Each structure stands twice: as structure tokens, then as C-alpha cells.
Amino acid sequence: MKAPPNIRRHLLWEYQWETVDFDQLSVVVIERIIERGTMEEWKEMLRYYGKEWILDIAEKSTRLDEKNKQFTPLFLESEFILD
């Protein structure tokens, strides 16, 4: 069992933090981190969910705007996320 992503609680403010199922809420978590996440949260998202799942969610999202949808694959391929 892998450790849950280390992210700020207020990204999921409307959920009971102690009972958050990060697998079940993957779409919400990924969208929130793409919209408001720090560099460390992006790295945690990548570690926990993997690049392919993140790209799939970003592409299919009805919540994310076009800017975020286009930014996500570019950023995941950049040197910044690899450090």
C-alpha cells in the first residue's frame, strides 16, 4: 500500500480529511493540484497517480480550463518536475 499524496488539506476542504480515499477522489485531487498545487504537490501527484493517469484526467476534465489542460502535459515533460 503506497503512502497517500502529501498535499495541503485545504485543497480538499469539503471532505473529511481523515476519511479521504485518494483513489476514489483521484479526479478531484488531480484537478485541484493542477489548478492550485505547489511544485511539491505536483511531484506528489505524479508519484501517487502516475503520468498517464494525470494526463488522461486532464484531457477529459470538464472542470479544467484550456490553459490548464494544455499546460499539464508540457509541465509533466519539463525539467522542473524531474528535480
Secondary structure as a PSIPRED ss2 file (coil, helix, strand):
# PSIPRED VFORMAT (PSIPRED V4.0)

   1 M C   1.000  0.000  0.000
   2 K C   1.000  0.000  0.000
   3 A C   1.000  0.000  0.000
   4 P C   1.000  0.000  0.000
   5 P C   1.000  0.000  0.000
   6 N C   1.000  0.000  0.000
   7 I C   1.000  0.000  0.000
   8 R C   1.000  0.000  0.000
   9 R H   0.000  1.000  0.000
  10 H H   0.000  1.000  0.000
  11 L H   0.000  1.000  0.000
  12 L H   0.000  1.000  0.000
  13 W C   1.000  0.000  0.000
  14 E C   1.000  0.000  0.000
  15 Y C   1.000  0.000  0.000
  16 Q C   1.000  0.000  0.000
  17 W H   0.000  1.000  0.000
  18 E H   0.000  1.000  0.000
  19 T H   0.000  1.000  0.000
  20 V C   1.000  0.000  0.000
  21 D C   1.000  0.000  0.000
  22 F C   1.000  0.000  0.000
  23 D C   1.000  0.000  0.000
  24 Q C   1.000  0.000  0.000
  25 L C   1.000  0.000  0.000
  26 S H   0.000  1.000  0.000
  27 V H   0.000  1.000  0.000
  28 V H   0.000  1.000  0.000
  29 V H   0.000  1.000  0.000
  30 I H   0.000  1.000  0.000
  31 E H   0.000  1.000  0.000
  32 R H   0.000  1.000  0.000
  33 I H   0.000  1.000  0.000
  34 I H   0.000  1.000  0.000
  35 E H   0.000  1.000  0.000
  36 R H   0.000  1.000  0.000
  37 G C   1.000  0.000  0.000
  38 T C   1.000  0.000  0.000
  39 M H   0.000  1.000  0.000
  40 E H   0.000  1.000  0.000
  41 E H   0.000  1.000  0.000
  42 W H   0.000  1.000  0.000
  43 K H   0.000  1.000  0.000
  44 E H   0.000  1.000  0.000
  45 M H   0.000  1.000  0.000
  46 L H   0.000  1.000  0.000
  47 R H   0.000  1.000  0.000
  48 Y H   0.000  1.000  0.000
  49 Y H   0.000  1.000  0.000
  50 G C   1.000  0.000  0.000
  51 K H   0.000  1.000  0.000
  52 E H   0.000  1.000  0.000
  53 W H   0.000  1.000  0.000
  54 I H   0.000  1.000  0.000
  55 L H   0.000  1.000  0.000
  56 D H   0.000  1.000  0.000
  57 I H   0.000  1.000  0.000
  58 A H   0.000  1.000  0.000
  59 E H   0.000  1.000  0.000
  60 K H   0.000  1.000  0.000
  61 S C   1.000  0.000  0.000
  62 T C   1.000  0.000  0.000
  63 R C   1.000  0.000  0.000
  64 L C   1.000  0.000  0.000
  65 D C   1.000  0.000  0.000
  66 E H   0.000  1.000  0.000
  67 K H   0.000  1.000  0.000
  68 N H   0.000  1.000  0.000
  69 K H   0.000  1.000  0.000
  70 Q H   0.000  1.000  0.000
  71 F H   0.000  1.000  0.000
  72 T H   0.000  1.000  0.000
  73 P H   0.000  1.000  0.000
  74 L H   0.000  1.000  0.000
  75 F H   0.000  1.000  0.000
  76 L H   0.000  1.000  0.000
  77 E C   1.000  0.000  0.000
  78 S C   1.000  0.000  0.000
  79 E C   1.000  0.000  0.000
  80 F H   0.000  1.000  0.000
  81 I H   0.000  1.000  0.000
  82 L H   0.000  1.000  0.000
  83 D C   1.000  0.000  0.000
